[in-house]
Amino acid sequence: MTSKLPADFHMHTHNSGDSDAPMKDMIESAISKGLSSICFTEHNDFDYPDMPDNPPDGFEVNTEAYREEFLALKPLYEDKLTLNWGIEIGMQPHLAERNTDYIGSYPFDFVIASNHVCHRKDPYYPSFYEGRSEREAFLEFFESTLENLKLFDNYDVLGHLDYIVRYAPEFDKNYRYSDYADIIDAILKHLIEKGKGLDVNTKSLYSKNALLNPNPSKDILLRFKELGGEIITFGSDAHVPEHIAGSFDVATEIVKSCGFTHYATFKARKVSFKEL
């Protein structure tokens, strides 16, 4: 099974609190787009703060049901698509031990660690930015990310490193890697030292308020490569079938321009490299 597009290793189905997509439909969409491999990465955010539009069951996945559905569908498509079973774990400092125990309790193929909640607030919501500058908000987010990574190590890639720019009041208008180089470099050096990678997340490229860069931005990807980083995965962060592999053609060219010749996939938490 070959494809011109990279494997999509970040997507959500009805098993995540913010998606209604049937897993079967996501698989068939991936096949129709010529993908050779995908990985489901349902949300699991323990202790997510109460918000007015929270999903009824929050962001804690029913892991047993998720696993059962995956195992039932996997053999039906094994001649068409390699299916992998993953999780997107939400980091918070007080959850480091709980997250570590959770990840160790299941045979995940792949684990994304994401910073969705920064000091009890999600940058998705306007309240995160109230009463301060965007720079202050961005800096807190990056500092929080590094704090979490120093406490939690049972993951494979960091999800959408500069996720915050998707939802900032001015989006990425006032955002430059160079303005946060010290803290972002500290994050990148930590990832490299620990043998971890980056999720090249394309949601920002195809979403309603489309940006010019994936998360993380081209400048960050270039710096990761300069520092010796090798592991990158591609993720659409799709929550509906039509978004699978969204803007992967654009992201692939960006990644190549940063000097990467290969991307990573994972099976049983072991990395493999595929040529771009």
VEXMARZA-52252 format. One record per residue: residue number from 1; residue in one letter; y, z, x of N, C-alpha, C in turn. Coordinates in nm, 3 decimals. Last residue first. Layout:
NUM  A  Y  Z  X  Y  Z  X  Y  Z  X
...
***
This chain:
276  L  1.109  0.234  0.962  1.207  0.189  0.864  1.212  0.037  0.858
275  E  0.780  0.363  0.996  0.886  0.277  1.047  0.980  0.233  0.934
274  K  0.702  0.705  0.955  0.688  0.567  0.909  0.806  0.486  0.960
273  F  0.528  0.993  1.058  0.647  0.908  1.070  0.613  0.764  1.031
272  S  0.430  1.302  0.913  0.395  1.171  0.964  0.521  1.086  0.966
271  V  0.371  1.655  0.917  0.463  1.542  0.917  0.397  1.416  0.972
270  K  0.210  1.870  0.693  0.206  1.804  0.823  0.288  1.676  0.816
269  R  0.180  1.979  0.444  0.285  2.034  0.530  0.284  1.976  0.671
268  A  0.008  1.808  0.315  -0.041  1.942  0.353  0.050  2.004  0.458
267  K  0.210  1.556  0.427  0.086  1.583  0.353  0.031  1.714  0.406
266  F  0.522  1.385  0.434  0.443  1.505  0.459  0.319  1.506  0.371
265  T  0.721  1.148  0.618  0.653  1.192  0.497  0.568  1.313  0.535
264  A  1.024  1.032  0.772  0.908  1.120  0.765  0.851  1.129  0.624
263  Y  1.128  0.728  0.940  1.150  0.838  0.848  1.018  0.915  0.835
262  H  1.266  0.558  1.226  1.154  0.605  1.145  1.201  0.712  1.047
261  T  1.494  0.505  1.360  1.401  0.393  1.344  1.283  0.429  1.256
260  F  1.835  0.594  1.366  1.698  0.628  1.327  1.615  0.502  1.309
259  G  2.099  0.529  1.417  2.004  0.525  1.527  1.862  0.563  1.492
258  C  2.274  0.497  1.216  2.284  0.623  1.290  2.183  0.631  1.403
257  S  2.192  0.270  1.094  2.316  0.262  1.172  2.341  0.388  1.254
256  K  1.974  0.368  0.952  1.952  0.281  1.068  2.076  0.274  1.156
255  V  2.113  0.505  0.750  2.027  0.578  0.843  2.000  0.496  0.969
254  I  2.236  0.291  0.617  2.316  0.399  0.677  2.235  0.472  0.783
253  E  2.015  0.149  0.528  2.106  0.086  0.624  2.194  0.190  0.692
252  T  1.908  0.338  0.351  1.830  0.291  0.466  1.919  0.228  0.572
251  A  2.105  0.357  0.156  2.079  0.471  0.244  2.000  0.430  0.367
250  V  2.079  0.106  0.030  2.204  0.144  0.096  2.179  0.256  0.198
249  D  1.818  0.127  -0.068  1.853  0.016  0.020  1.980  0.048  0.099
248  F  1.826  0.346  -0.236  1.752  0.358  -0.110  1.784  0.244  -0.014
247  S  1.948  0.367  -0.486  2.032  0.337  -0.369  1.959  0.356  -0.236
246  G  1.672  0.541  -0.611  1.808  0.497  -0.636  1.889  0.484  -0.508
245  A  1.408  0.613  -0.627  1.449  0.526  -0.516  1.590  0.472  -0.535
244  I  1.452  0.673  -0.971  1.363  0.680  -0.856  1.402  0.574  -0.754
243  H  1.598  0.638  -1.200  1.670  0.676  -1.078  1.581  0.687  -0.956
242  E  1.433  0.590  -1.415  1.511  0.478  -1.363  1.585  0.511  -1.234
241  P  1.317  0.843  -1.484  1.241  0.741  -1.412  1.326  0.632  -1.348
240  V  1.523  1.127  -1.398  1.478  1.029  -1.497  1.411  0.914  -1.421
239  H  1.595  1.260  -1.183  1.554  1.343  -1.295  1.510  1.257  -1.414
238  A  1.585  1.213  -0.831  1.576  1.156  -0.966  1.529  1.260  -1.066
237  D  1.638  1.242  -0.567  1.675  1.354  -0.656  1.674  1.307  -0.801
236  S  1.562  1.059  -0.383  1.656  1.013  -0.486  1.710  1.128  -0.568
235  G  1.521  1.104  -0.041  1.502  1.159  -0.174  1.606  1.110  -0.271
234  F  1.358  1.070  0.270  1.445  1.010  0.170  1.414  1.071  0.035
233  T  1.370  1.277  0.563  1.299  1.224  0.447  1.402  1.162  0.354
232  I  1.369  1.303  0.913  1.446  1.279  0.792  1.352  1.229  0.683
231  I  1.346  1.436  1.223  1.280  1.437  1.092  1.381  1.416  0.981
230  E  1.496  1.445  1.457  1.406  1.332  1.434  1.358  1.323  1.289
229  G  1.772  1.546  1.658  1.698  1.554  1.533  1.616  1.428  1.508
228  G  1.937  1.542  1.878  1.792  1.534  1.899  1.709  1.547  1.774
227  L  2.203  1.515  1.845  2.155  1.647  1.890  2.004  1.650  1.915
226  E  2.222  1.262  1.739  2.277  1.288  1.873  2.223  1.417  1.932
225  K  2.115  1.308  1.482  2.045  1.221  1.577  2.092  1.248  1.719
224  F  2.317  1.469  1.379  2.179  1.519  1.384  2.098  1.438  1.485
223  R  2.531  1.289  1.385  2.534  1.407  1.472  2.394  1.467  1.487
222  L  2.448  1.109  1.189  2.471  1.062  1.325  2.468  1.179  1.423
221  L  2.447  1.279  0.968  2.322  1.215  1.013  2.333  1.166  1.157
220  I  2.720  1.333  0.955  2.625  1.442  0.982  2.492  1.386  1.030
219  D  2.823  1.081  0.896  2.866  1.150  1.018  2.771  1.264  1.055
218  K  2.703  1.025  0.646  2.668  0.947  0.765  2.706  1.019  0.894
217  S  2.625  1.337  0.475  2.703  1.217  0.502  2.657  1.147  0.631
216  P  2.304  1.451  0.342  2.433  1.465  0.408  2.497  1.330  0.440
215  N  2.393  1.260  0.075  2.404  1.398  0.123  2.283  1.426  0.213
214  P  2.548  0.935  0.129  2.444  1.024  0.076  2.477  1.166  0.115
213  N  2.878  0.807  0.057  2.779  0.863  0.148  2.669  0.933  0.071
212  L  3.056  0.733  -0.130  3.022  0.633  -0.031  2.912  0.679  0.064
211  L  2.970  0.827  -0.470  3.040  0.845  -0.344  2.994  0.737  -0.246
210  A  3.001  0.805  -0.822  2.937  0.759  -0.700  3.029  0.774  -0.578
209  N  2.979  0.964  -1.065  3.093  0.971  -0.973  3.047  0.929  -0.833
208  K  2.717  0.901  -1.158  2.837  0.860  -1.232  2.961  0.859  -1.144
207  S  2.509  0.809  -0.871  2.547  0.889  -0.988  2.680  0.842  -1.047
206  Y  2.440  0.687  -0.635  2.417  0.613  -0.760  2.464  0.687  -0.885
205  L  2.507  0.854  -0.424  2.536  0.711  -0.413  2.526  0.638  -0.546
204  S  2.417  1.107  -0.474  2.562  1.088  -0.470  2.600  0.940  -0.467
203  K  2.141  1.077  -0.443  2.197  1.096  -0.577  2.347  1.069  -0.580
202  T  2.007  1.061  -0.203  2.089  0.947  -0.245  2.155  0.963  -0.381
201  N  1.958  1.254  0.076  1.959  1.257  -0.069  2.057  1.154  -0.123
200  V  1.760  1.317  0.315  1.865  1.218  0.294  1.866  1.189  0.144
199  D  1.681  1.624  0.430  1.664  1.542  0.310  1.783  1.448  0.299
198  L  1.595  1.689  0.765  1.699  1.674  0.663  1.650  1.584  0.550
197  G  1.367  1.927  0.923  1.437  1.801  0.904  1.542  1.807  0.797
196  K  1.256  2.149  1.192  1.278  2.112  1.052  1.358  1.981  1.044
195  G  1.216  2.287  1.427  1.130  2.175  1.396  1.141  2.128  1.253
194  K  1.396  2.478  1.502  1.283  2.523  1.420  1.187  2.409  1.384
193  E  1.586  2.328  1.634  1.515  2.433  1.708  1.388  2.476  1.634
192  I  1.683  2.177  1.419  1.613  2.112  1.530  1.529  2.213  1.607
191  L  1.807  2.375  1.262  1.699  2.293  1.208  1.615  2.231  1.319
190  H  2.004  2.466  1.444  1.900  2.557  1.394  1.781  2.479  1.341
189  K  2.159  2.239  1.469  2.089  2.291  1.587  1.978  2.387  1.546
188  L  2.259  2.222  1.205  2.175  2.116  1.261  2.096  2.164  1.381
187  I  2.412  2.460  1.187  2.302  2.434  1.094  2.206  2.332  1.154
186  A  2.598  2.413  1.389  2.511  2.530  1.398  2.390  2.515  1.306
185  D  2.726  2.190  1.283  2.648  2.176  1.406  2.552  2.294  1.424
184  I  2.856  2.318  1.072  2.752  2.218  1.043  2.666  2.195  1.167
183  I  3.034  2.483  1.209  2.931  2.544  1.126  2.820  2.444  1.093
182  D  3.186  2.289  1.356  3.125  2.405  1.421  3.010  2.461  1.337
181  A  3.281  2.095  1.171  3.184  2.058  1.274  3.114  2.180  1.333
180  Y  3.448  2.071  0.961  3.349  2.180  0.953  3.244  2.165  1.063
179  D  3.601  1.852  1.004  3.671  1.975  0.965  3.578  2.096  0.963
178  S  3.419  1.648  1.047  3.491  1.702  1.161  3.564  1.831  1.130
177  Y  3.335  1.572  0.790  3.245  1.650  0.876  3.322  1.719  0.988
176  R  3.568  1.606  0.534  3.532  1.537  0.657  3.441  1.629  0.737
175  Y  3.708  1.582  0.216  3.595  1.632  0.295  3.570  1.544  0.416
174  N  3.869  1.508  0.012  3.927  1.595  0.114  3.821  1.649  0.210
173  K  3.699  1.346  -0.143  3.830  1.296  -0.100  3.887  1.377  0.016
172  D  3.456  1.404  -0.257  3.462  1.401  -0.111  3.597  1.355  -0.057
171  F  3.581  1.580  -0.532  3.461  1.522  -0.475  3.473  1.520  -0.322
170  E  3.782  1.740  -0.612  3.821  1.608  -0.564  3.704  1.534  -0.500
169  P  3.625  1.964  -0.694  3.729  1.906  -0.782  3.772  1.765  -0.742
168  A  3.274  1.910  -0.612  3.407  1.964  -0.581  3.512  1.896  -0.669
167  Y  3.030  1.792  -0.642  3.086  1.863  -0.758  3.222  1.925  -0.733
166  R  2.941  1.678  -0.410  2.913  1.608  -0.537  2.996  1.664  -0.653
165  V  2.986  1.857  -0.211  3.087  1.753  -0.230  3.061  1.670  -0.356
164  I  2.761  2.026  -0.200  2.882  2.075  -0.264  2.983  1.964  -0.293
163  Y  2.565  1.913  -0.038  2.554  1.904  -0.185  2.685  1.936  -0.256
162  D  2.522  1.876  0.235  2.658  1.891  0.182  2.664  1.861  0.031
161  L  2.233  1.866  0.244  2.311  1.964  0.321  2.452  1.984  0.267
160  H  1.981  1.818  0.069  2.121  1.776  0.049  2.224  1.869  0.113
159  G  1.749  2.058  0.194  1.792  1.967  0.089  1.943  1.943  0.093
158  L  1.578  2.064  0.494  1.691  2.121  0.420  1.740  2.018  0.318
157  V  1.219  2.055  0.511  1.351  1.994  0.529  1.455  2.073  0.449
156  D  1.018  2.256  0.501  1.004  2.140  0.588  1.137  2.069  0.614
155  Y  0.969  2.616  0.512  1.013  2.493  0.447  0.999  2.379  0.547
154  N  0.996  2.907  0.579  0.877  2.839  0.528  0.916  2.716  0.445
153  D  1.208  3.063  0.664  1.157  2.961  0.756  1.043  2.878  0.700
152  F  1.499  3.253  0.622  1.386  3.188  0.554  1.339  3.069  0.636
151  L  1.719  3.342  0.761  1.632  3.441  0.697  1.502  3.383  0.646
150  K  1.860  3.129  0.848  1.823  3.229  0.949  1.727  3.333  0.894
149  L  1.915  3.002  0.610  1.818  2.943  0.702  1.773  3.040  0.810
148  N  2.117  3.167  0.500  1.986  3.156  0.437  1.879  3.103  0.533
147  E  2.328  3.120  0.681  2.278  3.256  0.658  2.137  3.252  0.599
146  L  2.369  2.847  0.641  2.319  2.895  0.769  2.262  3.036  0.756
145  T  2.468  2.856  0.374  2.348  2.779  0.409  2.287  2.829  0.539
144  S  2.700  3.007  0.402  2.590  3.060  0.322  2.460  2.987  0.354
143  E  2.853  2.827  0.545  2.819  2.955  0.607  2.701  3.020  0.533
142  F  2.878  2.625  0.351  2.808  2.597  0.476  2.766  2.727  0.547
141  F  3.022  2.767  0.150  2.893  2.704  0.121  2.814  2.680  0.250
140  E  3.257  2.843  0.278  3.166  2.946  0.228  3.027  2.887  0.204
139  L  3.365  2.588  0.323  3.328  2.673  0.436  3.232  2.783  0.392
138  F  3.415  2.499  0.062  3.320  2.427  0.148  3.271  2.517  0.261
137  A  3.609  2.688  -0.016  3.483  2.677  -0.089  3.377  2.608  -0.004
136  E  3.815  2.637  0.164  3.755  2.771  0.159  3.619  2.767  0.090
135  R  3.869  2.370  0.092  3.824  2.403  0.227  3.757  2.541  0.229
134  E  3.968  2.393  -0.166  3.837  2.331  -0.145  3.783  2.366  -0.007
133  S  4.117  2.720  -0.211  4.119  2.580  -0.170  3.977  2.525  -0.161
132  R  4.106  2.922  -0.513  4.103  2.901  -0.368  4.100  2.752  -0.338
131  G  4.078  2.955  -0.787  4.154  3.054  -0.712  4.150  3.038  -0.562
130  E  3.759  2.804  -0.835  3.880  2.862  -0.892  3.945  2.962  -0.798
129  Y  3.519  2.706  -0.757  3.637  2.660  -0.682  3.767  2.728  -0.727
128  F  3.328  2.796  -0.930  3.307  2.820  -0.787  3.434  2.793  -0.706
127  S  3.389  2.702  -1.179  3.427  2.839  -1.147  3.412  2.871  -0.999
126  P  3.271  2.449  -1.209  3.412  2.459  -1.166  3.454  2.599  -1.125
125  Y  2.937  2.430  -1.076  3.029  2.472  -1.180  3.172  2.487  -1.127
124  Y  2.794  2.370  -0.851  2.792  2.271  -0.958  2.901  2.301  -1.062
123  P  2.782  2.589  -0.687  2.895  2.495  -0.670  2.897  2.381  -0.771
122  D  2.695  2.886  -0.843  2.647  2.752  -0.813  2.767  2.659  -0.800
121  K  2.698  3.220  -0.724  2.764  3.112  -0.796  2.709  2.978  -0.749
120  R  2.589  3.414  -0.564  2.572  3.429  -0.709  2.649  3.324  -0.789
119  H  2.629  3.306  -0.306  2.685  3.436  -0.344  2.698  3.447  -0.497
118  C  2.538  3.008  -0.415  2.613  3.064  -0.302  2.682  3.192  -0.349
117  V  2.271  2.823  -0.493  2.345  2.940  -0.538  2.407  3.009  -0.417
116  H  2.146  2.618  -0.366  2.203  2.591  -0.498  2.294  2.704  -0.546
115  N  2.029  2.504  -0.095  2.128  2.607  -0.124  2.198  2.569  -0.255
114  S  1.678  2.443  -0.050  1.812  2.402  -0.093  1.901  2.521  -0.122
113  A  1.403  2.318  0.112  1.483  2.439  0.094  1.626  2.397  0.063
112  I  1.112  2.154  0.018  1.255  2.139  0.041  1.321  2.274  0.019
111  V  0.789  2.100  0.126  0.882  2.201  0.074  1.025  2.167  0.116
110  F  0.470  1.959  0.062  0.606  1.942  0.114  0.698  2.043  0.047
109  D  0.227  2.010  -0.046  0.233  1.910  0.060  0.366  1.915  0.133
108  F  0.111  2.339  -0.128  0.213  2.235  -0.135  0.197  2.136  -0.019
107  P  -0.090  2.530  -0.233  -0.114  2.425  -0.133  -0.015  2.309  -0.142
106  Y  0.053  2.863  -0.258  0.012  2.736  -0.318  -0.002  2.628  -0.210
105  S  0.153  3.084  -0.132  0.051  3.106  -0.234  -0.005  2.977  -0.294
104  G  0.366  3.037  0.034  0.235  3.060  0.095  0.122  3.074  -0.004
103  I  0.575  3.030  -0.147  0.534  2.906  -0.081  0.393  2.921  -0.021
102  Y  0.585  3.308  -0.211  0.557  3.206  -0.313  0.505  3.078  -0.248
101  D  0.656  3.428  0.031  0.528  3.461  -0.032  0.487  3.356  -0.135
100  T  0.911  3.312  0.066  0.806  3.294  0.168  0.669  3.320  0.107
99  N  1.046  3.411  -0.158  1.024  3.267  -0.143  0.913  3.238  -0.043
98  R  1.047  3.685  -0.093  0.981  3.638  -0.215  0.951  3.489  -0.208
97  E  1.199  3.683  0.141  1.061  3.729  0.145  0.983  3.679  0.022
96  A  1.448  3.576  0.043  1.376  3.517  0.157  1.229  3.557  0.158
95  L  1.618  3.667  -0.149  1.492  3.607  -0.195  1.405  3.557  -0.080
94  H  1.858  3.748  -0.053  1.768  3.854  -0.099  1.633  3.801  -0.146
93  P  1.979  3.493  0.008  1.936  3.587  0.112  1.837  3.692  0.065
92  Q  1.831  3.213  -0.151  1.933  3.317  -0.158  1.886  3.425  -0.060
91  M  1.726  2.879  -0.213  1.745  2.990  -0.121  1.855  3.084  -0.168
90  G  1.491  2.729  -0.414  1.631  2.769  -0.406  1.648  2.892  -0.319
89  I  1.271  2.471  -0.327  1.291  2.616  -0.340  1.439  2.648  -0.323
88  E  1.101  2.225  -0.457  1.236  2.247  -0.405  1.270  2.393  -0.432
87  I  0.773  2.114  -0.372  0.860  2.209  -0.443  0.998  2.207  -0.377
86  G  0.497  1.881  -0.421  0.594  1.961  -0.346  0.676  2.052  -0.434
85  W  0.241  1.667  -0.375  0.280  1.781  -0.459  0.371  1.874  -0.379
84  N  0.210  1.310  -0.390  0.217  1.436  -0.316  0.280  1.543  -0.403
83  L  0.032  1.009  -0.418  0.106  1.115  -0.485  0.097  1.244  -0.404
82  T  0.037  0.678  -0.342  0.002  0.808  -0.286  0.091  0.914  -0.349
81  L  -0.071  0.425  -0.564  0.040  0.507  -0.514  -0.015  0.638  -0.458
80  K  -0.296  0.284  -0.642  -0.165  0.220  -0.653  -0.054  0.294  -0.581
79  D  -0.524  0.429  -0.640  -0.533  0.295  -0.581  -0.398  0.222  -0.582
78  E  -0.455  0.662  -0.774  -0.478  0.668  -0.630  -0.492  0.532  -0.563
77  Y  -0.405  0.713  -1.038  -0.314  0.621  -0.968  -0.343  0.607  -0.820
76  L  -0.581  0.896  -1.131  -0.559  0.778  -1.215  -0.477  0.672  -1.143
75  P  -0.574  1.119  -0.965  -0.683  1.021  -0.949  -0.664  0.893  -1.030
74  K  -0.323  1.245  -1.062  -0.340  1.189  -0.928  -0.454  1.089  -0.917
73  L  -0.330  1.369  -1.311  -0.277  1.233  -1.299  -0.310  1.167  -1.166
72  A  -0.439  1.621  -1.267  -0.497  1.536  -1.371  -0.454  1.390  -1.355
71  L  -0.273  1.728  -1.075  -0.412  1.700  -1.039  -0.481  1.612  -1.143
70  F  -0.033  1.756  -1.227  -0.039  1.671  -1.108  -0.183  1.631  -1.075
69  E  -0.111  1.946  -1.418  -0.071  1.812  -1.459  -0.080  1.714  -1.343
68  E  -0.165  2.168  -1.249  -0.270  2.112  -1.335  -0.236  1.969  -1.378
67  R  0.087  2.218  -1.134  -0.028  2.181  -1.051  -0.136  2.112  -1.134
66  Y  0.230  2.293  -1.366  0.276  2.181  -1.282  0.160  2.129  -1.197
65  A  0.091  2.519  -1.441  0.094  2.404  -1.530  0.134  2.278  -1.454
64  E  0.144  2.682  -1.216  0.006  2.650  -1.253  0.001  2.526  -1.343
63  T  0.424  2.706  -1.217  0.355  2.639  -1.106  0.214  2.599  -1.142
62  N  0.674  2.664  -1.397  0.539  2.714  -1.428  0.446  2.644  -1.330
61  V  0.975  2.723  -1.213  0.870  2.633  -1.259  0.745  2.711  -1.296
60  E  1.280  2.841  -1.294  1.152  2.884  -1.238  1.042  2.798  -1.298
59  F  1.535  2.811  -1.397  1.488  2.715  -1.296  1.364  2.766  -1.224
58  G  1.532  2.874  -1.750  1.591  2.884  -1.619  1.539  2.778  -1.524
57  D  1.439  2.815  -1.996  1.348  2.886  -1.907  1.402  2.897  -1.765
56  P  1.665  2.683  -2.108  1.604  2.799  -2.174  1.514  2.882  -2.082
55  P  1.922  2.610  -1.862  1.804  2.570  -1.940  1.734  2.695  -1.994
54  N  2.262  2.718  -1.904  2.133  2.733  -1.839  2.022  2.674  -1.924
53  D  2.526  2.703  -1.985  2.437  2.592  -2.018  2.305  2.597  -1.942
52  P  2.645  2.947  -1.894  2.648  2.908  -2.037  2.549  2.799  -2.074
51  M  2.424  3.126  -1.671  2.537  3.037  -1.694  2.531  2.987  -1.838
50  D  2.293  3.372  -1.464  2.312  3.327  -1.602  2.438  3.244  -1.613
49  P  2.159  3.271  -1.144  2.254  3.345  -1.228  2.266  3.287  -1.369
48  Y  1.815  3.286  -1.062  1.932  3.199  -1.081  2.028  3.269  -1.177
47  D  1.580  3.408  -0.967  1.704  3.485  -0.985  1.827  3.396  -0.989
46  F  1.434  3.126  -0.806  1.423  3.263  -0.856  1.563  3.324  -0.869
45  D  1.402  2.811  -0.855  1.512  2.898  -0.814  1.494  3.034  -0.879
44  N  1.238  2.540  -0.811  1.202  2.680  -0.831  1.311  2.767  -0.770
43  H  1.208  2.206  -0.926  1.294  2.319  -0.894  1.219  2.452  -0.908
42  E  0.959  1.988  -0.784  1.021  2.059  -0.897  1.105  2.176  -0.848
41  T  0.901  1.730  -0.646  0.960  1.851  -0.586  1.034  1.928  -0.695
40  F  0.659  1.483  -0.580  0.729  1.563  -0.680  0.777  1.691  -0.615
39  C  0.675  1.208  -0.372  0.643  1.351  -0.378  0.726  1.415  -0.488
38  I  0.519  0.888  -0.314  0.623  0.974  -0.369  0.579  1.120  -0.358
37  S  0.450  0.566  -0.179  0.427  0.710  -0.178  0.546  0.782  -0.240
36  S  0.516  0.305  -0.205  0.378  0.333  -0.165  0.346  0.481  -0.173
35  L  0.706  0.128  -0.451  0.691  0.238  -0.357  0.544  0.261  -0.325
34  G  0.771  -0.072  -0.633  0.702  -0.108  -0.511  0.687  0.003  -0.410
33  K  0.867  -0.015  -0.876  0.967  -0.041  -0.771  0.904  -0.068  -0.636
32  S  0.643  0.045  -1.020  0.716  -0.077  -1.057  0.820  -0.116  -0.952
31  I  0.581  0.292  -0.907  0.492  0.178  -0.885  0.566  0.047  -0.912
30  A  0.789  0.445  -1.011  0.775  0.430  -0.866  0.687  0.310  -0.832
29  S  0.728  0.431  -1.283  0.854  0.374  -1.234  0.845  0.350  -1.083
28  E  0.491  0.571  -1.288  0.488  0.429  -1.320  0.617  0.359  -1.279
27  I  0.580  0.830  -1.222  0.483  0.761  -1.138  0.489  0.610  -1.162
26  M  0.746  0.884  -1.437  0.803  0.882  -1.302  0.709  0.806  -1.207
25  D  0.564  0.887  -1.646  0.669  0.785  -1.644  0.733  0.773  -1.506
24  K  0.409  1.112  -1.580  0.347  0.980  -1.586  0.452  0.869  -1.578
23  M  0.590  1.320  -1.617  0.543  1.289  -1.483  0.482  1.149  -1.478
22  P  0.867  1.270  -1.835  0.722  1.285  -1.817  0.681  1.245  -1.675
21  A  1.179  1.436  -1.810  1.101  1.318  -1.776  0.951  1.348  -1.767
20  D  1.371  1.619  -1.853  1.275  1.600  -1.962  1.175  1.489  -1.931
19  S  1.526  1.864  -1.641  1.472  1.730  -1.663  1.376  1.731  -1.782
18  D  1.593  2.119  -1.561  1.702  2.027  -1.593  1.653  1.883  -1.610
17  G  1.369  2.270  -1.494  1.452  2.313  -1.607  1.559  2.215  -1.649
16  S  1.075  2.076  -1.431  1.199  2.138  -1.385  1.290  2.166  -1.504
15  N  0.882  1.946  -1.569  0.844  2.076  -1.513  0.965  2.149  -1.452
14  H  0.974  1.697  -1.625  0.993  1.799  -1.729  0.949  1.938  -1.681
13  T  1.064  1.633  -1.279  1.010  1.595  -1.409  1.040  1.706  -1.509
12  H  1.227  1.509  -0.984  1.200  1.615  -1.082  1.149  1.556  -1.213
11  M  1.215  1.446  -0.627  1.228  1.406  -0.767  1.180  1.518  -0.859
10  H  1.185  1.338  -0.318  1.267  1.437  -0.390  1.286  1.386  -0.532
9  F  1.076  1.133  -0.162  1.024  1.268  -0.150  1.119  1.373  -0.209
8  D  0.979  0.814  -0.166  1.076  0.902  -0.234  1.018  1.042  -0.241
7  A  0.943  0.605  0.119  0.884  0.694  0.020  0.992  0.784  -0.038
6  P  1.166  0.318  0.157  1.099  0.440  0.202  1.034  0.516  0.086
5  L  1.089  -0.023  0.071  1.169  0.098  0.052  1.094  0.219  0.106
4  K  0.897  -0.208  0.102  1.017  -0.225  0.183  1.106  -0.102  0.174
3  S  0.561  -0.096  0.122  0.685  -0.112  0.047  0.799  -0.133  0.144
2  T  0.205  -0.101  0.078  0.325  -0.109  0.159  0.446  -0.130  0.070
1  M  -0.119  0.000  0.084  0.000  0.000  0.000  0.125  0.000  0.088
***
